[in-house]
């Protein structure tokens, strides 16, 4: 379907892939439905190469991996998506030309197509519902490719216009709270005061505070003291 081809193009371009080959599209080519579904990735469709057969599409490739969720009576290595894209990256860096083969959404790849592949990619999906939308499958493989070739930071913190509080600033905050709480009689009974103060200090050390956080907490304590004194 043109819509599925467009969704596949969009998924590819999300992760910087732009070499698409299309084999005997059901609704003809070019396809306005594909362009609409591509949503900004139309360049991939303009540059996509059209072939009559799978054999023609794979003629100049050196290593092919076919995506399928169904068990096959074919003796081939079966890769996870992560391992498949690691293998693709390794082979491409060695000068090989690697292709990933996707089939029609309704029936998937036929054995006549899969026999042309060097390996199979099997996605670990729910065995009771293993059908993947074509665009989803392309997106999954494209994401795994990006993980292999791009430096991905596992966690970041947006520090726009803020700075982390220094150890001294956190120390002063802890002292202020401890002093004020002591005056208010919070540390009771006296036999537990020491451990309560340790727990409070440990609380501050676990919290990733910014300078603004420290200022706000100082202000909060000042306001509470003023309110108590007015009362």
C-alpha positions in Angstrom: 0.0 0.0 0.0 1.2 3.5 -0.8 0.4 4.6 2.8 2.7 1.9 4.2 5.5 2.9 1.9 5.1 6.5 3.0 5.1 5.5 6.6 8.3 3.5 6.0 9.9 6.5 4.4 9.0 8.7 7.3 10.4 6.2 9.8 13.7 5.9 7.9 14.2 9.6 7.6 13.5 10.0 11.4 16.9 8.2 11.9 18.8 9.5 8.9 18.3 6.6 6.5 17.4 7.5 2.9 18.2 4.6 0.5 14.8 3.0 -0.2 14.1 0.4 -2.8 10.5 -0.6 -3.7 9.6 -3.9 -5.3 6.4 -4.0 -7.4 4.2 -1.7 -5.3 0.6 -2.8 -5.2 -1.0 0.6 -6.0 1.5 1.6 -8.7 4.1 4.3 -8.6 4.4 7.2 -7.9 1.8 7.3 -5.2 0.2 10.4 -3.8 -0.9 8.4 -0.8 2.7 7.6 0.0 3.7 11.2 -0.3 0.9 12.3 2.2 1.9 9.6 4.7 5.6 10.4 4.4 4.9 13.8 6.1 8.0 15.7 5.1 10.1 12.7 4.0 9.0 12.9 0.4 12.6 13.2 -0.8 13.1 9.6 0.0 10.2 8.7 -2.2 11.4 10.9 -5.0 14.8 9.2 -4.9 13.5 5.7 -4.2 14.5 3.1 -6.8 11.7 0.9 -8.3 12.2 -2.8 -9.2 10.0 -5.5 -10.6 11.4 -8.3 -8.5 13.2 -8.8 -5.2 16.1 -10.4 -7.1 16.6 -7.2 -9.1 16.4 -5.0 -6.0 19.1 -7.1 -4.3 21.4 -7.6 -7.3 24.2 -5.3 -6.2 24.0 -6.0 -2.4 26.5 -8.2 -0.6 24.6 -9.0 2.6 20.8 -9.1 3.1 18.7 -9.5 6.2 15.0 -10.4 6.0 12.5 -9.3 8.6 9.9 -11.9 9.6 8.0 -12.9 12.7 7.0 -16.4 11.4 9.1 -19.5 11.9 10.6 -20.7 8.6 11.9 -24.1 7.6 15.1 -22.5 6.3 18.5 -22.9 7.8 19.7 -19.3 8.3 21.1 -17.4 11.2 18.5 -15.5 13.1 19.4 -12.1 14.5 17.8 -9.8 17.1 17.2 -6.3 15.8 20.1 -5.0 17.9 22.6 -7.6 16.7 21.4 -7.2 13.1 22.2 -3.6 13.0 25.5 -4.1 14.8 26.3 -6.6 12.1 25.2 -4.2 9.4 27.4 -1.4 10.8 30.4 -3.7 10.9 29.9 -4.9 7.4 29.3 -1.4 6.0 32.4 -0.1 7.6 34.3 -2.9 5.9 32.9 -1.8 2.5 30.0 -4.1 2.1 26.6 -3.2 0.8 23.9 -4.2 3.3 20.1 -4.4 2.8 17.2 -5.0 5.1 14.2 -6.6 3.4 10.7 -5.9 4.5 7.5 -7.6 3.2 3.9 -6.5 2.7 2.1 -5.8 5.9 -0.7 -8.3 5.4 1.3 -11.5 4.6 4.9 -10.6 5.2 7.7 -11.9 3.1 7.3 -15.1 1.1 9.9 -17.9 1.2 10.9 -17.0 -2.4 12.0 -13.6 -1.0 13.6 -14.9 2.2 15.8 -17.5 0.4 17.7 -14.6 -1.1 18.6 -13.3 2.4 21.8 -14.2 4.2 20.1 -13.9 7.6 16.7 -13.4 9.3 15.8 -10.7 11.8 13.3 -11.7 14.3 11.7 -9.1 16.6 11.0 -10.4 20.1 7.2 -9.5 20.1 4.3 -11.1 21.9 4.0 -14.6 20.4 0.2 -14.4 20.7 0.2 -11.2 18.6 3.3 -11.0 16.5 2.0 -8.9 13.6 3.8 -5.6 13.2 2.7 -2.7 11.1 5.2 -2.2 8.3 6.0 1.4 9.3 6.5 0.2 12.9 8.9 -2.5 11.8 10.9 -0.1 9.7 11.0 2.4 12.6 12.3 -0.2 15.0 15.1 -1.3 12.7 16.0 2.4 11.9 16.2 3.2 15.6 18.4 0.2 16.2 20.6 1.4 13.4 20.9 4.8 14.9 21.9 3.3 18.2 24.8 1.6 16.5 26.2 4.5 14.5 25.4 7.6 16.7 26.5 8.6 20.1 23.4 8.5 22.3 23.5 10.0 25.7 21.5 7.9 28.2 20.4 10.8 30.3 20.6 14.5 30.2 19.4 17.4 32.3 18.3 20.7 30.8 20.1 23.3 32.8 19.0 26.3 30.9 19.5 29.5 33.0 20.1 27.5 36.2 23.2 26.2 37.9 23.8 23.3 40.4 24.2 24.4 44.0 27.7 24.1 45.4 28.5 21.9 48.4 28.9 25.0 50.6 25.5 26.3 49.6 23.8 23.0 50.4 25.8 22.9 53.7 24.5 26.4 54.7 20.9 25.3 53.8 21.2 22.2 55.9 22.6 24.3 58.9 19.7 26.8 58.5 17.0 24.1 58.5 18.6 22.2 61.4 18.9 25.4 63.5 15.3 26.5 62.8 13.9 23.0 63.4 15.9 22.8 66.6 14.4 26.0 67.8 10.9 24.8 66.9 11.5 21.6 69.0 11.4 19.3 66.0 14.2 17.0 67.2 12.3 15.2 69.9 12.8 13.1 72.0 16.4 14.2 72.7 17.6 10.6 72.5 16.7 10.5 68.8 17.9 14.0 67.9 21.3 12.9 66.7 19.9 10.3 64.3 17.2 12.6 63.1 19.8 15.2 62.2 21.9 12.6 60.3 18.8 11.6 58.4 18.0 15.2 57.5 21.6 15.8 56.3 21.4 12.6 54.3 18.2 13.9 52.7 19.9 17.1 51.4 22.8 15.1 50.0 20.4 12.9 48.0 18.6 15.8 46.4 20.1 17.3 43.2 19.6 21.0 44.2 20.1 24.0 42.0 21.0 27.4 43.3 17.4 28.5 42.7 16.2 25.5 44.8 18.4 26.5 47.7 17.3 30.1 47.6 13.6 29.0 47.5 14.1 26.7 50.5 15.8 29.4 52.5 12.9 31.7 51.6 10.4 29.1 52.6 12.0 28.7 56.0 12.2 32.4 56.6 8.5 32.8 55.7 7.5 30.0 58.1 9.5 31.6 60.9 7.9 35.0 60.3 4.4 33.4 60.3 5.1 31.7 63.6 6.4 34.9 65.1 3.3 36.8 64.0 1.1 34.1 65.6 
